[in-house]
Amino acid sequence: MLMFWLTPIVYDIQSINPSLQSVIYLNPASFFILGYQDVLYHDAIPSLPEVAVLGALTAVMLAMGYALFSRSKTRFAEEV
């Protein structure tokens, strides 16, 4: 539940106190949400550094997801 409220889905990040905005960036999903908001609501194309951060986060999350899948795929039948 905390991760939901730390992701700027239902509010604009500019509407919160600037000292608390750094807490929002601790959630990796915030970068994806803010990228979508820039494109869809603010009609802004993400800059190259923003795209690089999103690409790096995507690669890290893909690697973590694949590692988790590889480690637990032998137990899928037991879990279902």
C-alpha positions as CSV (number, residue, x, y, z in Angstrom):
1,M,0.0,0.0,0.0
2,L,2.8,2.3,0.8
3,M,4.4,1.8,-2.6
4,F,1.1,2.9,-4.3
5,W,1.1,6.2,-2.5
6,L,4.9,6.7,-3.1
7,T,4.1,6.4,-6.9
8,P,2.7,9.6,-8.4
9,I,-0.2,7.9,-10.1
10,V,-3.1,9.8,-8.6
11,Y,-1.3,13.1,-8.1
12,D,1.2,15.3,-9.9
13,I,4.7,15.3,-8.4
14,Q,4.8,19.1,-8.7
15,S,1.9,19.4,-6.2
16,I,3.9,17.9,-3.3
17,N,6.5,19.7,-1.1
18,P,9.9,19.8,-3.0
19,S,11.7,18.4,0.1
20,L,9.5,15.2,-0.1
21,Q,9.9,14.8,-3.9
22,S,13.2,12.9,-3.3
23,V,11.2,10.3,-1.4
24,I,9.1,9.7,-4.5
25,Y,12.2,8.9,-6.5
26,L,13.1,6.1,-4.2
27,N,10.4,4.0,-5.8
28,P,11.7,2.7,-9.2
29,A,8.1,2.6,-10.6
30,S,7.9,6.4,-10.3
31,F,10.3,6.9,-13.2
32,F,8.0,4.9,-15.5
33,I,4.9,6.8,-14.3
34,L,6.5,10.2,-14.6
35,G,7.7,9.3,-18.1
36,Y,4.1,8.3,-19.2
37,Q,2.7,11.5,-17.5
38,D,5.2,13.6,-19.4
39,V,4.2,12.1,-22.8
40,L,0.4,11.8,-22.2
41,Y,-0.4,14.9,-20.0
42,H,2.3,17.4,-20.5
43,D,3.0,16.8,-24.2
44,A,6.7,16.6,-23.5
45,I,9.2,14.2,-25.0
46,P,11.4,12.6,-22.4
47,S,15.0,13.8,-22.6
48,L,17.9,11.5,-23.4
49,P,19.0,11.1,-19.7
50,E,15.4,10.2,-18.7
51,V,15.2,7.6,-21.5
52,A,18.6,6.2,-20.4
53,V,17.4,5.9,-16.8
54,L,14.2,4.2,-18.0
55,G,16.2,1.8,-20.2
56,A,18.6,0.9,-17.3
57,L,15.7,0.4,-14.9
58,T,14.0,-1.8,-17.5
59,A,17.1,-3.9,-18.0
60,V,17.6,-4.3,-14.2
61,M,14.0,-5.3,-13.6
62,L,14.1,-7.7,-16.5
63,A,17.2,-9.4,-15.1
64,M,15.7,-9.6,-11.6
65,G,12.4,-11.0,-13.0
66,Y,14.3,-13.6,-15.1
67,A,16.5,-14.6,-12.1
68,L,13.4,-15.0,-9.9
69,F,11.6,-17.0,-12.6
70,S,14.6,-19.3,-13.2
71,R,15.1,-19.9,-9.5
72,S,11.4,-20.8,-8.8
73,K,10.2,-22.4,-12.1
74,T,10.9,-25.9,-10.8
75,R,8.3,-25.3,-8.0
76,F,5.5,-23.9,-10.2
77,A,3.5,-27.2,-10.1
78,E,3.8,-27.3,-6.3
79,E,2.6,-23.7,-5.9
80,V,-0.4,-24.1,-8.2
